[in-house]
Amino acid sequence: MNKGYDKANSFVDIRKRIADPALIRDRILNVLKPLDLESKSDHRSAILRRVQNDLSAEVTGDDTPRFQLKNHVLEEIHRLDDADLPRYLFYRYRYDLFPVLHELDAYPPCVQIEPSSICNYRCVFCYQTDKALSDKRNGHMGTMPLDLFRKIVDELEGEVEAVTMASRGEPLIARDMHEMLAYLRGKFLGLKINTNAWFLDEKMAHSILQAGVNTLVFSADAAQEPLYSQLRVNGKLDRVLKNIEQFQRIRERDYPGSRMITRVSGVSIDEKQNLDEMESFWGGLVDQVAFVNYIPWVNSYEAPLTGIESPCSDLWRRMFVWCDGRVNPCDVDYLSTLSPGGVTDSSVSAAWTGEGYQDLRKKHLAESRGEIEPCRRCSMV
């Protein structure tokens, strides 16, 4: 039986600076203690009590799901002020535990906003190679209007901390990306961008750094040619390298107080890839170098049935908002056959808690994902 791809633990390996776990744990408990969480009945306080209890509990070795400080979480917390920790922990607990416990509240722990569904690459492991998506005549290609973007951000501010600017396409292609970044400034503690760095010119570097992006991921899978351009078709390593070098110079020179985490992250797909080589090549330019597991990619709608019955964790973890305002449970369903609607005339919260999403969750919990396309062909759990 196919056990599936655990999206919550997708890192093959990650080379990074790691904050001291014991110090971070004690710091969290010291910040939460004066809040007198036991006397409060609101939802946020209840979640923070759970964080407090989990981090204070003795390790027993049982299977009880508990909030844990994973390595990348330690580094994120290390870069936050104490005053921001309650906001961050409220988000992080829900992101890590709600998908395990199948709990739900008014907003998704993470929202992925798609500035652009268009990409200049045709990576061998990506659905952009499917012309059903990438052919502009089929209506899936576009960039998000600025007014729609602002509407979404206005709703999410104060409710969601994890906002990722990426999905089916390359976000920096979006015609209003500079204005989008300016509008995001200071609003989210978990603001993240995934980019192939092709369009990372000097102006874009300043826009990203001024926006206070928390994590910037450069998608690169190799430390040499021709392997880089064989995997990231239409790309050229020398241009990407120059752009990232320039970004790092600007960051060090003009934004010395930046708390951003930068990461080169590749998809582990070829035996020629080597993390030691990646770290040697990229490590001086970024804070972290990583590989994530590869899901053998074939057309999501033609792939063999997996036989997986476990529910998909993303139904409780994240929502995708496409550039045209449609929402979708995942990007494996890149043609939006599962979309329960959109946010143009509604809201993220209404879609997240609405009938379409709830029906999908019920079927997954009932071990009926085999009745759903393309869920029955997907390995995500």
C-alpha positions as CSV (number, residue, x, y, z in Angstrom):
1,M,0.0,0.0,0.0
2,N,1.3,3.5,-0.9
3,K,1.8,5.3,2.4
4,G,1.8,8.7,0.6
5,Y,3.9,11.8,0.6
6,D,4.0,13.6,4.0
7,K,3.9,17.2,2.9
8,A,4.5,18.4,6.5
9,N,7.8,16.7,6.5
10,S,9.0,17.1,3.0
11,F,12.6,18.1,3.6
12,V,15.1,15.4,2.6
13,D,17.8,17.4,4.4
14,I,18.4,21.0,5.3
15,R,21.7,22.7,6.1
16,K,21.1,25.7,8.3
17,R,21.9,27.7,11.3
18,I,19.9,26.2,14.1
19,A,18.9,28.1,17.3
20,D,19.3,26.3,20.6
21,P,16.1,24.3,21.2
22,A,16.2,24.6,25.0
23,L,16.8,28.3,24.9
24,I,13.9,28.9,22.5
25,R,11.6,26.7,24.6
26,D,12.4,28.6,27.8
27,R,12.0,31.9,26.0
28,I,8.5,30.9,24.8
29,L,7.4,29.8,28.2
30,N,8.7,32.9,29.8
31,V,6.8,35.0,27.3
32,L,3.6,33.1,27.7
33,K,3.6,32.9,31.5
34,P,2.7,36.5,32.3
35,L,-0.2,36.4,29.9
36,D,-2.3,34.5,32.5
37,L,-3.8,32.2,29.8
38,E,-5.7,30.1,32.3
39,S,-8.0,32.9,33.1
40,K,-9.0,33.6,29.5
41,S,-11.6,31.9,27.4
42,D,-11.0,33.3,23.9
43,H,-9.9,31.1,21.1
44,R,-6.4,32.5,20.8
45,S,-5.7,32.1,24.5
46,A,-6.9,28.5,24.3
47,I,-4.5,27.7,21.6
48,L,-1.6,29.4,23.4
49,R,-2.5,27.3,26.5
50,R,-2.1,24.2,24.4
51,V,1.3,25.4,23.2
52,Q,2.3,26.1,26.8
53,N,1.1,22.7,28.0
54,D,2.8,20.8,25.2
55,L,6.2,22.5,25.7
56,S,6.0,22.1,29.5
57,A,5.0,18.4,29.3
58,E,7.5,15.6,30.1
59,V,8.4,13.5,27.1
60,T,6.5,10.2,27.5
61,G,7.1,8.5,24.2
62,D,3.4,8.0,23.6
63,D,1.7,8.9,20.3
64,T,-0.2,11.9,21.6
65,P,0.2,14.7,19.0
66,R,2.1,17.6,20.6
67,F,3.5,20.8,19.4
68,Q,7.2,20.5,18.7
69,L,9.9,23.0,17.8
70,K,11.2,21.7,14.5
71,N,14.5,23.0,13.3
72,H,13.2,25.5,10.8
73,V,10.6,26.7,13.4
74,L,13.4,27.3,15.9
75,E,15.2,29.6,13.4
76,E,12.0,31.5,12.6
77,I,11.3,32.1,16.3
78,H,14.9,33.1,16.9
79,R,14.4,36.1,14.6
80,L,11.2,37.3,16.2
81,D,10.8,39.8,19.0
82,D,9.2,38.6,22.2
83,A,6.1,40.8,21.5
84,D,5.4,38.9,18.3
85,L,5.7,35.4,19.7
86,P,2.0,34.9,20.8
87,R,0.9,35.8,17.2
88,Y,3.4,33.4,15.7
89,L,2.7,30.5,18.1
90,F,-1.1,30.8,17.5
91,Y,-0.4,30.4,13.8
92,R,2.3,27.7,14.1
93,Y,0.4,25.5,16.5
94,R,-2.6,25.5,14.1
95,Y,-0.4,24.9,11.1
96,D,1.4,21.9,12.7
97,L,-1.4,20.3,14.8
98,F,-4.8,21.1,13.2
99,P,-4.0,18.9,10.1
100,V,-3.1,16.0,12.5
101,L,-6.1,16.5,14.8
102,H,-8.5,17.5,11.9
103,E,-9.5,20.7,13.7
104,L,-10.8,23.7,12.0
105,D,-11.5,27.4,12.8
106,A,-12.5,30.4,10.9
107,Y,-9.3,30.8,8.8
108,P,-6.7,28.5,7.3
109,P,-3.4,28.5,9.1
110,C,-1.7,29.4,5.8
111,V,-2.9,31.1,2.6
112,Q,-1.0,30.8,-0.6
113,I,-1.7,33.8,-2.9
114,E,-0.9,33.4,-6.5
115,P,0.4,36.7,-8.0
116,S,0.9,35.0,-11.3
117,S,0.0,31.6,-12.8
118,I,2.5,32.3,-15.6
119,C,6.0,30.9,-15.5
120,N,9.0,31.4,-17.7
121,Y,10.4,27.9,-16.8
122,R,9.2,24.5,-17.8
123,C,10.8,22.4,-15.0
124,V,10.7,18.7,-15.6
125,F,8.9,18.0,-12.3
126,C,6.3,20.7,-12.7
127,Y,2.7,20.8,-14.1
128,Q,3.6,23.9,-16.2
129,T,4.7,21.3,-18.7
130,D,1.0,20.3,-19.1
131,K,-0.3,22.5,-21.9
132,A,-3.8,22.1,-20.5
133,L,-2.6,24.6,-17.8
134,S,0.1,26.6,-19.6
135,D,-1.6,27.2,-23.0
136,K,-3.1,30.7,-22.6
137,R,-6.0,29.7,-24.8
138,N,-7.3,27.5,-22.0
139,G,-7.9,30.4,-19.6
140,H,-5.7,29.4,-16.7
141,M,-2.8,31.9,-17.3
142,G,-2.9,35.4,-15.8
143,T,-1.8,37.7,-13.0
144,M,-3.8,38.9,-10.1
145,P,-5.4,42.4,-10.3
146,L,-4.1,44.7,-7.6
147,D,-7.5,45.6,-6.2
148,L,-8.3,41.9,-5.7
149,F,-5.0,41.3,-4.0
150,R,-5.6,44.2,-1.6
151,K,-9.1,42.8,-0.8
152,I,-7.6,39.5,0.2
153,V,-4.8,41.0,2.2
154,D,-7.2,43.3,4.1
155,E,-9.3,40.2,5.1
156,L,-6.3,38.2,6.2
157,E,-4.5,40.8,8.2
158,G,-4.9,40.0,11.9
159,E,-6.4,36.6,11.2
160,V,-3.6,34.8,9.2
161,E,0.1,35.0,9.7
162,A,1.4,32.6,7.1
163,V,1.0,34.1,3.6
164,T,3.0,32.6,0.8
165,M,3.3,34.5,-2.5
166,A,3.6,31.6,-4.9
167,S,1.6,28.8,-6.4
168,R,1.4,27.5,-10.0
169,G,3.5,30.3,-11.6
170,E,6.5,32.5,-10.9
171,P,5.3,35.3,-8.6
172,L,7.9,38.0,-9.7
173,I,6.3,38.0,-13.2
174,A,3.2,39.7,-11.8
175,R,2.9,43.1,-13.3
176,D,1.9,44.7,-10.0
177,M,4.4,42.8,-7.8
178,H,6.2,45.9,-6.5
179,E,2.8,47.4,-5.4
180,M,1.8,44.1,-3.9
181,L,5.0,43.9,-1.9
182,A,4.5,47.5,-0.6
183,Y,1.0,46.7,0.5
184,L,2.2,43.6,2.4
185,R,4.7,45.6,4.5
186,G,4.5,44.8,8.2
187,K,1.2,42.8,8.0
188,F,2.3,39.2,8.4
189,L,4.8,37.3,10.6
190,G,5.1,34.4,8.2
191,L,5.3,36.1,4.8
192,K,7.1,33.9,2.3
193,I,8.0,34.1,-1.4
194,N,9.1,31.2,-3.6
195,T,10.9,32.3,-6.7
196,N,13.2,31.0,-9.4
197,A,15.1,34.3,-9.1
198,W,15.1,35.0,-12.9
199,F,13.4,38.3,-12.4
200,L,15.2,39.3,-9.2
201,D,16.7,42.5,-10.4
202,E,17.9,45.4,-8.2
203,K,14.5,47.1,-7.9
204,M,12.8,43.8,-7.0
205,A,15.4,43.1,-4.4
206,H,14.6,46.4,-2.7
207,S,10.9,45.8,-2.9
208,I,11.2,42.4,-1.2
209,L,13.5,43.6,1.5
210,Q,11.4,46.7,2.2
211,A,8.2,44.5,2.5
212,G,9.7,42.6,5.5
213,V,9.5,39.2,3.8
214,N,10.3,36.6,6.5
215,T,11.4,33.7,4.2
216,L,12.6,34.0,0.7
217,V,13.1,30.7,-1.1
218,F,15.2,30.5,-4.3
219,S,14.2,27.4,-6.2
220,A,17.4,25.8,-7.6
221,D,18.2,22.1,-7.8
222,A,21.9,22.0,-8.9
223,A,25.2,23.7,-8.4
224,Q,26.4,23.3,-12.0
225,E,25.4,23.3,-15.6
226,P,24.2,21.5,-17.6
227,L,22.2,19.8,-14.8
228,Y,20.6,23.1,-13.6
229,S,19.1,23.9,-17.0
230,Q,18.2,20.2,-17.7
231,L,16.0,20.3,-14.6
232,R,14.8,23.9,-14.8
233,V,14.2,24.1,-18.5
234,N,14.5,27.6,-20.0
235,G,16.6,28.6,-17.0
236,K,20.3,29.6,-16.9
237,L,22.4,29.1,-13.8
238,D,24.7,32.1,-14.4
239,R,21.8,34.6,-14.5
240,V,20.2,33.2,-11.4
241,L,23.5,33.2,-9.5
242,K,24.2,36.8,-10.4
243,N,20.8,37.8,-9.3
244,I,21.1,36.1,-5.9
245,E,24.7,37.5,-5.5
246,Q,23.3,41.0,-6.1
247,F,20.4,40.4,-3.7
248,Q,22.8,39.4,-1.0
249,R,25.0,42.4,-1.5
250,I,22.0,44.7,-1.3
251,R,20.7,43.0,1.8
252,E,24.1,43.3,3.6
253,R,24.7,46.8,2.5
254,D,21.3,48.5,2.8
255,Y,19.3,46.3,5.2
256,P,21.7,45.1,7.9
257,G,18.9,44.7,10.4
258,S,16.9,42.3,8.1
259,R,15.6,39.2,9.9
260,M,14.8,37.5,6.6
261,I,15.7,33.8,6.2
262,T,17.0,33.1,2.7
263,R,17.0,29.5,1.4
264,V,18.1,27.7,-1.7
265,S,15.7,24.8,-2.0
266,G,15.8,22.1,-4.7
267,V,13.8,19.1,-5.6
268,S,15.7,15.9,-5.1
269,I,15.2,14.1,-8.4
270,D,18.5,13.1,-9.9
271,E,21.4,11.0,-8.5
272,K,23.8,13.7,-9.9
273,Q,22.4,16.1,-7.3
274,N,24.6,16.5,-4.2
275,L,23.7,18.5,-1.1
276,D,27.4,19.0,-0.1
277,E,28.0,20.5,-3.5
278,M,24.9,22.6,-3.2
279,E,26.0,23.9,0.2
280,S,29.5,24.7,-1.1
281,F,28.1,26.6,-4.1
282,W,25.1,28.4,-2.5
283,G,25.9,28.4,1.2
284,G,27.8,31.7,1.3
285,L,24.8,33.5,-0.3
286,V,21.9,32.2,1.7
287,D,21.1,31.2,5.3
288,Q,19.9,27.7,4.4
289,V,20.3,25.1,1.7
290,A,17.9,22.2,1.4
291,F,16.4,19.5,-0.8
292,V,12.8,18.4,-0.6
293,N,11.4,15.1,-1.6
294,Y,10.3,14.6,-5.2
295,I,6.9,13.3,-6.0
296,P,7.2,11.4,-9.3
297,W,5.2,13.8,-11.4
298,V,2.8,12.8,-14.1
299,N,-0.4,14.6,-15.2
300,S,-2.5,14.7,-12.0
301,Y,-5.6,13.7,-14.0
302,E,-4.0,10.7,-15.7
303,A,-1.8,9.3,-13.0
304,P,-2.4,5.8,-11.7
305,L,-4.7,5.4,-8.7
306,T,-2.7,5.4,-5.5
307,G,-5.0,3.5,-3.2
308,I,-4.3,6.0,-0.4
309,E,-7.2,6.4,2.0
310,S,-5.6,8.7,4.6
311,P,-7.1,12.3,4.4
312,C,-5.0,15.0,2.9
313,S,-3.5,17.3,5.6
314,D,-3.8,20.4,3.4
315,L,-7.6,20.4,3.8
316,W,-6.8,21.6,7.4
317,R,-3.5,23.5,6.7
318,R,-3.7,25.8,3.7
319,M,-5.8,27.4,1.1
320,F,-4.7,28.4,-2.4
321,V,-6.1,31.6,-4.0
322,W,-5.5,31.7,-7.7
323,C,-4.7,34.9,-9.6
324,D,-8.3,35.1,-10.8
325,G,-9.8,34.9,-7.3
326,R,-10.8,31.2,-7.4
327,V,-9.8,29.2,-4.2
328,N,-8.6,25.7,-4.4
329,P,-7.7,23.0,-1.8
330,C,-4.3,22.2,-3.4
331,D,-2.1,22.8,-6.4
332,V,-2.0,19.1,-7.4
333,D,-5.5,20.0,-8.7
334,Y,-3.9,22.7,-10.9
335,L,-6.9,22.9,-13.2
336,S,-9.3,23.7,-10.3
337,T,-11.7,20.8,-10.6
338,L,-12.2,20.9,-6.8
339,S,-12.6,24.6,-6.5
340,P,-15.6,25.5,-4.2
341,G,-15.8,29.0,-5.5
342,G,-13.9,32.2,-5.2
343,V,-13.2,35.3,-3.1
344,T,-14.0,38.0,-5.7
345,D,-17.6,38.4,-4.3
346,S,-17.1,36.4,-1.1
347,S,-14.3,35.8,1.5
348,V,-11.5,33.5,2.4
349,S,-13.2,32.6,5.7
350,A,-16.5,31.8,4.0
351,A,-14.8,29.5,1.4
352,W,-12.7,27.8,4.1
353,T,-15.7,26.9,6.3
354,G,-18.2,26.6,3.5
355,E,-20.1,23.6,2.2
356,G,-17.7,22.8,-0.7
357,Y,-14.7,22.5,1.6
358,Q,-16.6,20.7,4.3
359,D,-17.9,18.1,1.9
360,L,-14.4,17.4,0.7
361,R,-13.1,17.1,4.3
362,K,-15.9,14.7,5.2
363,K,-15.2,12.4,2.2
364,H,-11.5,12.3,3.1
365,L,-12.2,11.5,6.7
366,A,-14.6,8.8,5.6
367,E,-11.8,7.2,3.6
368,S,-13.6,8.0,0.4
369,R,-10.9,10.0,-1.4
370,G,-10.9,7.1,-3.9
371,E,-14.2,8.6,-5.2
372,I,-12.7,12.0,-5.8
373,E,-10.7,13.2,-8.8
374,P,-7.8,13.9,-8.7
375,C,-7.5,13.1,-5.0
376,R,-7.6,9.4,-5.8
377,R,-4.5,9.8,-8.0
378,C,-2.6,12.0,-5.5
379,S,0.1,10.8,-3.0
380,M,-0.3,13.8,-0.6
381,V,-1.3,13.0,3.0
